[in-house]
Amino acid sequence: MNTEFKEIFGCIDDSRIERTKLHKLLDIIALGILGTMAGAQGFEEIEDFGTLHEEWLKTYLSLENGIPSHDTIGRVFQSLNPQTFQETFLQWAQTVKHFLPETIVPIDGKALRGSHERSKGLKGLHVVSAWSCANGLSLGQLQVDGKSNEITAIPELIKHLMLKGAIVTIDAMGCQKEIAKLIREQEADYVFGLKGNQGDLEESVRDCFKLNDGLFPLYTIQDEIACEHGRIEERQLQVLDAKVLEGLVDLSEWDSLTSVARMTYVSESSGKKSTEVRHYISSLRPEDPSKILRAIRMHWQIESMHWSLDVSFKEDACRVRDETTALNLSWLRKMSLSFLKAETSFKMSIRRKQLKLWSKPDYFLKVFSMI
């Protein structure tokens, strides 16, 4: 690993007893990163990766006592503070990649289904993540308290992010007054999905579009027609000034609520046509509906990340139950996915890139150079 890696990750506290340290902390962290990126789905497979490529690894790591066992690797990742590990990883990523200013930052939650313990009545760990559309990587993640939900975790995550100038998108679960206020305090804008969890708000927005009498201008924009896998999909966004809600909703409770939007999806497959309508609120001005449309369309990136974590990294199949370890492994997968997506010289699926890394570790040099 390069000098920056050693300097940055070298600042992480090693809580192990000195006399038991047969392997350097940096070696174990590096092995965890490389193994996970190559598709290892647990500590045993990380050890297998290390054993298979020990000679190659020794050109970059010290490995004075060989490859650490999977138990040792597991204990180390159980001892790492998840927040410190995240911040350190992002700090190192900035040394190998020039970070662009944030544009759109989707926030969404995901359950680590394999981390449940039915015998103890414990559900799987739930994690809320933020994704940078400008830089193609995760900006942070936070565990949802088992006795609460995403509503309490999202504000804490936002406090750790640098959002100035960005547009934050969150689905209906995060459509909350406190969250809107926190985003605006960071000089960012928001686009929130609407559902019935906000009482009369969704119904009021829906009625405003149905009963609009022309008093407020209706801004309309048509998205490009998408044709994929035998399905044709059209999207139309309509936006109204939030003043249309006056008398129906107390706008003073919502920081900078400026516009309301309606997205209509019309899809056709095998001759059958279906229509879906979704509603949103935003701090963006209604006169430029293209910004709201782009934010809504880009929210799919975090959903795509969650899909890739399950399909390519088999995250839901991971049976690690210790919360700290599960969080650190989840972060390793997210950052590994970011690295692999950024490498475009080998234009294949994430899974095929993983297989190439497992069989030809020199490919890591290309992956790290492209982030």
Secondary structure, 3 states (H helix, E strand, C coil): CCHHHHHHHCCCCCCCCHHHCCCCHHHHHHHHHHHHHCCCCCHHHHHHHHHHCHHHHCCCCCCCCCCCCHHHHHHHHHHCCHHHHHHHHHHHHHHHCCCCCCCEEEEEEEEEHHHCEHHHCECCEEEEEEEECCCCEEEEEEECCCCCCHHHHHHHHHHCCCCCCCEEEECHHHCCHHHHHHHHHCCCEEEEEECHHHCCHHHHHHHHHHHCCCCCCCEEEECCCEEECCEEEEEEEEEEEHHHHCCCCCHHHCCCCCEEEEEEEEEEECCEEEEEEEEEEECCCCCCHHHHHHHHHHCHHHHHHHHHHHHCCCHHHCCCCCHHHHHHHHHHHHHHHHHHHHCCCCCCCHHHHHHHHHHCCCHHHHHHHHC
